[in-house]
Amino acid sequence: MWLTYKLDSDAYTRTLVDLAAWKALAQESSESRYCLDDLQMFISARGQGGFAYVLTVPDLCQVTVTTNSLFPPVRVRLLSQALFEHGLQQAVERATQAVEQIFGSGSVMERQVSECHVAVDQTGLVPTFDMVRQRRFVTHADNPGLEDYDGDNVNSMRWGGKRSQVSVAWYNKVKEIVEKSQEKEYLLDMWRARGWEREQHGDVMRVELRLTRDVLRDLGVNSVEQLDVPALLRFGFGDGNMQGGYLSLRIPSEQDCNRSRWAVDARWRALVEGAIEMWGVDVGVVVRRGPKRVPEKRRLALQAFGCFSSFAALAESDDMPGVLLEMNSIYQAQLERQTRTWRGETSKKRLRYMVLGNEVIQYKALEHHALQALGF
C-alpha cells in the first residue's frame, strides 16, 4: 500500500535542509546510506523515481520525499511485513508517526491512500499455457504478458501494464522469494504456521490486484478508513455470483462464443470466496523473525568520523579538540530541550542492542575511536 501526505509548508521547507545534509552524509558513507539513530531509520545516497530523498524505517515503511511540485511531497510505501505483523490500521499509524518524526510533530495535515495492492495466496491452482491458448482468462485487459514459465506451467504473468490504473499479476511467490526476495522469508514461516509444506502442497501462487489512485477515488476510497478489502476483491475478481470483475477463470463452451457467459471455474470461485471469507479473521499466525541487527562499532565510528569531518569543514576549523567541544555543546543543548540525558540515551541503546557490558563511544573519545577504526 502507498500513502501520500500533505504537510505543513513551513515544516516541509525546514526539513528539506536536514534531508540534504543527511543525504550528503549517506553519499560519503561506504554503505551508500546513513543511519539516523535518533529516528531509527536510514537515508539512501540516491533518490528514486523522481523522489530526491528516500528514507527506510526497517520492517515498517519507505518514505520518499520530492521537491517537484508536480508530485505529492511525501509518499510512503508500507512494507508487507509491517502489514502482516501489525495489521493495516496499526501499520498506517506507525508510518504516520515516522513521517512526523522526520518533519516534526503536527506536521501532517492530510493522509490519503494513493495505491493499493490486494493479494490472495493459494496452492493448487497454477496457470498453464493451455489456459492461455483456450482463452480461459476473461478480463478487461489485453492478453496476458507471460514473464516466466517452466514447461507448461506459468510462473509469472500479468494483465495490464505497470502504468495501468488496474492490473493483476499472477506469479509463483515462493520462487520469487527464493530467487529475488530473501528478505521476505517471513512469509514462508507464516504459511508453514498455517500447515503449508512445499513438498506436500507445492509452491504458493499469488494473485495480486493492483489499484491506482484514480480507481480508488472512483470506488470511494480516499482514506485508510474507507478501505473495504472484500469490496476490492469483488471488484477485481467477481462478486458472489461471479458476475463482473476485472479477471476471472472460465470453462470453455463450444455452444457459446461469448466468453463472458462461460461458467466460472470452481477453483477460481473457491479462491475468491475463500479470500473474502478469510479477510479480517484472526488465524493465529505467529511470524518468526530473526534477531535484530546490532550496529557494529567500526561502522558507527566511520559514520561518526564522516560527520565530524563535515562539521569541521562547515566550521572552517582544523582545531580538532575545539570542533569536538562545539559539537558536544550542541548535543548537550539538544538533550536539555528534550529533557533527556546522555546516560539515559546510552542506557536505552544498550538495552536495545543487548550489549550492556560493552563500551559506548562518547564525543570526548570520538577522535581516538575513529582514527583507531581507520587503522591509524
C-alpha positions as CSV (number, residue, x, y, z in Angstrom):
1,M,0.0,0.0,0.0
2,W,1.1,3.5,-0.8
3,L,0.1,6.6,1.2
4,T,0.5,10.3,0.3
5,Y,0.9,13.0,2.9
6,K,0.1,16.7,2.8
7,L,2.4,18.6,5.2
8,D,2.6,21.9,6.8
9,S,4.6,24.0,4.3
10,D,6.9,25.6,6.9
11,A,7.8,22.2,8.4
12,Y,8.4,20.7,5.0
13,T,10.7,23.6,3.9
14,R,12.7,23.4,7.2
15,T,13.2,19.7,6.9
16,L,14.4,19.8,3.3
17,V,17.6,21.4,4.7
18,D,18.1,18.4,7.1
19,L,17.4,15.9,4.3
20,A,20.0,17.5,2.1
21,A,22.6,17.2,4.9
22,W,21.7,13.6,5.7
23,K,21.8,12.6,2.0
24,A,25.3,14.2,1.8
25,L,26.4,12.0,4.7
26,A,24.9,8.9,3.0
27,Q,26.9,9.8,-0.1
28,E,30.1,9.9,1.9
29,S,29.4,6.5,3.5
30,S,30.9,3.3,2.1
31,E,27.5,1.7,2.5
32,S,25.7,4.4,0.4
33,R,23.3,5.1,3.2
34,Y,23.3,6.9,6.5
35,C,21.8,5.7,9.8
36,L,19.7,8.3,11.6
37,D,20.0,6.8,15.1
38,D,17.6,9.3,16.7
39,L,14.9,8.4,14.2
40,Q,15.8,4.7,13.9
41,M,15.9,4.9,10.1
42,F,18.2,5.1,7.1
43,I,18.5,7.6,4.3
44,S,19.9,6.4,0.9
45,A,22.6,8.2,-1.0
46,R,20.4,8.2,-4.2
47,G,16.8,9.2,-4.9
48,Q,14.2,7.0,-6.6
49,G,11.7,7.6,-9.4
50,G,11.7,11.4,-9.3
51,F,11.9,11.5,-5.5
52,A,15.1,13.2,-4.3
53,Y,15.2,11.6,-0.8
54,V,14.5,8.0,0.2
55,L,14.3,7.0,3.9
56,T,13.7,3.5,5.1
57,V,12.3,2.5,8.5
58,P,13.3,-1.2,8.9
59,D,10.4,-3.6,8.9
60,L,7.9,-0.8,8.5
61,C,7.9,1.6,5.6
62,Q,9.8,3.5,2.9
63,V,9.4,7.3,2.9
64,T,10.1,9.2,-0.3
65,V,10.3,12.9,-0.5
66,T,10.3,15.2,-3.5
67,T,10.9,18.9,-4.2
68,N,9.0,18.6,-7.5
69,S,5.7,20.5,-7.3
70,L,4.1,18.1,-9.8
71,F,4.1,15.3,-7.3
72,P,2.8,15.0,-3.7
73,P,5.7,16.0,-1.4
74,V,5.8,12.8,0.7
75,R,4.8,9.3,-0.4
76,V,5.1,6.3,1.9
77,R,5.2,2.6,0.9
78,L,4.1,0.3,3.7
79,L,6.2,-2.9,3.8
80,S,4.3,-6.1,3.6
81,Q,6.0,-7.4,6.8
82,A,4.5,-4.5,8.7
83,L,1.1,-5.3,7.4
84,F,1.4,-8.9,8.4
85,E,2.8,-8.2,11.9
86,H,0.8,-5.1,13.0
87,G,-2.3,-5.2,10.8
88,L,-3.4,-2.4,8.5
89,Q,-4.5,0.3,10.9
90,Q,-1.6,0.0,13.3
91,A,1.0,-0.1,10.4
92,V,-0.5,3.1,9.0
93,E,-0.4,4.8,12.3
94,R,3.3,3.8,12.8
95,A,4.2,5.0,9.4
96,T,2.5,8.4,10.1
97,Q,4.5,8.6,13.3
98,A,7.6,8.1,11.3
99,V,6.7,10.9,8.9
100,E,6.1,13.2,11.9
101,Q,9.5,12.2,13.4
102,I,11.1,13.4,10.2
103,F,9.1,16.6,9.7
104,G,8.1,17.4,13.2
105,S,5.1,16.8,15.5
106,G,1.8,18.1,14.0
107,S,3.3,18.5,10.5
108,V,0.9,16.0,8.8
109,M,-2.2,17.9,7.5
110,E,-3.8,15.2,5.4
111,R,-3.2,11.5,4.6
112,Q,-4.6,9.6,1.6
113,V,-4.4,6.2,0.0
114,S,-2.6,6.6,-3.4
115,E,-2.2,2.9,-4.4
116,C,-3.4,-0.4,-3.0
117,H,-2.3,-4.0,-3.8
118,V,-4.6,-6.8,-2.6
119,A,-3.0,-10.2,-2.7
120,V,-4.5,-13.7,-2.5
121,D,-2.0,-16.6,-1.7
122,Q,-3.1,-20.1,-2.6
123,T,-1.9,-23.5,-3.7
124,G,-3.4,-25.9,-6.2
125,L,-4.4,-23.5,-8.9
126,V,-1.5,-22.9,-11.2
127,P,-1.9,-21.1,-14.6
128,T,-0.9,-23.1,-17.6
129,F,-0.2,-22.5,-21.3
130,D,-3.4,-24.5,-22.1
131,M,-5.5,-21.9,-20.2
132,V,-3.9,-19.1,-22.2
133,R,-4.4,-20.9,-25.5
134,Q,-8.0,-21.7,-24.7
135,R,-8.5,-18.1,-23.7
136,R,-10.0,-19.1,-20.3
137,F,-8.9,-15.9,-18.6
138,V,-11.8,-13.4,-19.1
139,T,-10.6,-9.9,-18.4
140,H,-11.0,-6.2,-19.5
141,A,-7.3,-6.1,-20.4
142,D,-5.4,-7.4,-23.4
143,N,-3.9,-10.9,-23.5
144,P,-1.7,-11.6,-20.5
145,G,2.0,-10.9,-20.6
146,L,3.9,-14.1,-19.9
147,E,7.0,-13.2,-17.9
148,D,8.3,-16.6,-16.6
149,Y,7.3,-20.2,-17.3
150,D,8.6,-23.7,-16.6
151,G,7.3,-26.4,-19.0
152,D,3.5,-26.0,-19.3
153,N,3.2,-24.1,-16.0
154,V,3.4,-20.3,-16.0
155,N,5.4,-18.9,-13.1
156,S,4.6,-15.3,-13.7
157,M,2.0,-13.5,-15.9
158,R,0.4,-10.0,-15.9
159,W,-2.7,-8.3,-17.2
160,G,-2.3,-4.6,-17.6
161,G,1.0,-2.6,-17.6
162,K,2.8,-1.0,-14.7
163,R,1.1,2.3,-15.6
164,S,-2.4,0.8,-15.9
165,Q,-5.0,2.1,-13.4
166,V,-6.0,-1.6,-12.8
167,S,-3.7,-4.6,-13.2
168,V,-3.3,-8.1,-12.0
169,A,-0.2,-10.2,-11.5
170,W,-0.3,-14.0,-11.0
171,Y,3.0,-15.4,-10.0
172,N,4.9,-18.0,-8.0
173,K,5.6,-16.3,-4.7
174,V,7.9,-19.0,-3.4
175,K,10.1,-18.8,-6.5
176,E,10.3,-15.1,-6.2
177,I,11.3,-15.2,-2.5
178,V,14.0,-17.9,-3.1
179,E,15.5,-16.2,-6.2
180,K,15.0,-12.5,-5.6
181,S,13.5,-11.5,-2.2
182,Q,15.2,-13.4,0.6
183,E,14.2,-10.6,3.0
184,K,10.6,-11.9,2.6
185,E,11.3,-15.4,4.0
186,Y,9.0,-14.5,6.9
187,L,6.2,-15.3,4.5
188,L,7.4,-18.9,4.4
189,D,7.2,-19.1,8.2
190,M,3.7,-17.6,8.1
191,W,2.5,-20.2,5.5
192,R,4.1,-23.1,7.5
193,A,2.3,-21.9,10.6
194,R,-0.9,-22.5,8.6
195,G,0.1,-26.0,7.8
196,W,1.8,-25.5,4.4
197,E,4.7,-27.7,3.3
198,R,6.3,-27.1,0.0
199,E,6.9,-30.8,-0.7
200,Q,3.3,-31.7,0.1
201,H,1.3,-28.8,-1.2
202,G,3.6,-27.3,-3.9
203,D,4.5,-23.7,-4.3
204,V,2.3,-20.8,-3.2
205,M,0.9,-18.9,-6.1
206,R,-0.1,-15.2,-5.5
207,V,-2.9,-13.4,-7.4
208,E,-2.3,-9.7,-6.8
209,L,-4.8,-7.0,-7.7
210,R,-3.2,-3.5,-8.1
211,L,-5.3,-0.4,-8.0
212,T,-4.0,3.2,-8.5
213,R,-5.3,6.4,-7.0
214,D,-7.8,7.2,-9.8
215,V,-9.6,3.9,-9.5
216,L,-9.6,4.1,-5.7
217,R,-11.3,7.5,-5.9
218,D,-13.9,6.1,-8.3
219,L,-14.6,3.4,-5.7
220,G,-15.0,5.9,-3.0
221,V,-11.6,5.2,-1.3
222,N,-9.7,8.3,-0.2
223,S,-8.6,7.4,3.3
224,V,-7.5,4.2,5.0
225,E,-10.7,4.1,7.0
226,Q,-12.7,3.9,3.7
227,L,-10.8,0.8,2.6
228,D,-13.2,-2.2,2.1
229,V,-11.0,-5.1,1.1
230,P,-13.8,-7.6,0.4
231,A,-15.3,-5.0,-2.0
232,L,-12.0,-4.5,-3.7
233,L,-11.7,-8.3,-4.1
234,R,-15.2,-8.4,-5.7
235,F,-14.2,-5.5,-8.0
236,G,-11.1,-7.4,-9.1
237,F,-12.2,-11.0,-9.2
238,G,-16.1,-11.0,-9.3
239,D,-19.0,-10.8,-6.9
240,G,-20.7,-13.6,-5.0
241,N,-22.4,-14.8,-8.3
242,M,-19.1,-14.4,-10.1
243,Q,-20.5,-11.5,-12.1
244,G,-18.3,-8.7,-13.3
245,G,-14.7,-8.4,-12.0
246,Y,-11.6,-7.4,-13.8
247,L,-10.3,-11.0,-14.1
248,S,-11.8,-14.5,-13.8
249,L,-11.0,-18.0,-14.9
250,R,-13.7,-19.7,-17.1
251,I,-14.6,-23.1,-18.5
252,P,-14.7,-23.1,-22.4
253,S,-18.1,-23.8,-24.0
254,E,-18.4,-24.9,-27.6
255,Q,-22.0,-23.7,-27.7
256,D,-21.3,-20.1,-26.7
257,C,-18.7,-17.9,-28.3
258,N,-19.2,-15.1,-25.7
259,R,-16.6,-15.9,-23.1
260,S,-18.2,-13.6,-20.5
261,R,-21.0,-16.2,-20.4
262,W,-18.8,-19.2,-19.8
263,A,-19.1,-20.9,-16.4
264,V,-16.6,-19.8,-13.8
265,D,-14.1,-22.5,-12.9
266,A,-14.9,-23.9,-9.5
267,R,-11.3,-23.4,-8.3
268,W,-11.5,-19.7,-9.1
269,R,-14.8,-19.4,-7.3
270,A,-13.3,-21.2,-4.2
271,L,-10.2,-18.9,-4.4
272,V,-12.3,-15.7,-4.4
273,E,-14.9,-16.7,-1.9
274,G,-12.2,-18.1,0.4
275,A,-10.3,-14.8,0.3
276,I,-13.4,-12.8,1.1
277,E,-14.4,-15.1,3.9
278,M,-10.9,-15.1,5.5
279,W,-10.4,-11.3,5.4
280,G,-10.3,-10.0,8.9
281,V,-10.3,-13.4,10.6
282,D,-7.7,-14.0,13.2
283,V,-6.0,-17.2,12.2
284,G,-3.4,-17.1,15.0
285,V,-0.4,-16.9,12.8
286,V,2.9,-16.4,14.6
287,V,5.6,-14.9,12.4
288,R,9.1,-16.0,13.5
289,R,11.7,-13.3,12.9
290,G,15.5,-13.4,13.1
291,P,17.4,-11.3,15.6
292,K,17.6,-7.6,15.2
293,R,20.8,-6.3,13.6
294,V,23.1,-4.7,16.1
295,P,25.3,-1.8,14.7
296,E,29.0,-2.5,14.6
297,K,31.3,-0.1,16.5
298,R,33.6,0.1,13.5
299,R,30.7,1.2,11.2
300,L,29.4,3.7,13.7
301,A,32.9,5.1,14.2
302,L,33.4,5.6,10.4
303,Q,30.0,7.3,10.2
304,A,30.8,9.5,13.2
305,F,34.2,10.4,11.7
306,G,32.4,11.4,8.4
307,C,30.0,13.6,10.4
308,F,32.9,15.1,12.3
309,S,34.9,16.0,9.2
310,S,31.8,17.5,7.6
311,F,31.2,19.6,10.7
312,A,34.8,20.7,10.8
313,A,34.6,21.8,7.1
314,L,31.5,23.9,7.8
315,A,33.1,25.3,10.9
316,E,36.1,26.2,8.8
317,S,38.4,24.9,11.6
318,D,41.3,22.5,11.7
319,D,41.3,22.6,15.6
320,M,40.0,19.1,16.3
321,P,39.5,19.5,20.1
322,G,37.8,22.8,19.6
323,V,35.4,21.3,17.0
324,L,34.6,18.4,19.3
325,L,33.8,20.8,22.1
326,E,31.5,22.8,19.8
327,M,29.7,19.6,18.7
328,N,29.3,18.4,22.3
329,S,27.8,21.7,23.4
330,I,25.2,21.5,20.6
331,Y,24.3,17.9,21.5
332,Q,24.0,18.8,25.2
333,A,21.7,21.7,24.4
334,Q,19.6,19.3,22.3
335,L,19.3,16.8,25.2
336,E,18.2,19.6,27.5
337,R,15.5,20.7,25.1
338,Q,14.2,17.1,25.0
339,T,14.6,16.7,28.8
340,R,16.9,13.7,28.3
341,T,20.4,12.9,29.4
342,W,23.5,11.3,27.8
343,R,23.4,8.5,30.4
344,G,19.7,7.8,29.7
345,E,20.3,7.8,25.9
346,T,23.2,5.3,26.1
347,S,21.4,3.1,28.6
348,K,18.4,2.9,26.3
349,K,20.5,1.9,23.4
350,R,22.4,-0.6,25.5
351,L,19.1,-2.3,26.2
352,R,18.1,-2.1,22.6
353,Y,21.4,-3.7,21.3
354,M,21.6,-6.1,24.3
355,V,25.2,-5.2,24.9
356,L,25.0,-4.0,28.5
357,G,28.7,-4.7,29.3
358,N,30.2,-3.1,26.1
359,E,31.9,0.2,25.8
360,V,30.0,3.1,24.3
361,I,31.7,5.7,22.1
362,Q,31.3,9.2,23.6
363,Y,32.1,12.5,21.9
364,K,35.2,13.1,24.0
365,A,36.6,9.8,22.8
366,L,35.4,10.2,19.2
367,E,38.8,11.1,17.7
368,H,40.6,8.2,19.3
369,H,38.0,5.6,18.2
370,A,37.5,6.9,14.7
371,L,41.2,7.0,14.0
372,Q,41.7,3.6,15.5
373,A,38.9,2.2,13.4
374,L,40.5,3.7,10.3
375,G,43.8,1.9,11.1
376,F,45.9,4.9,12.3
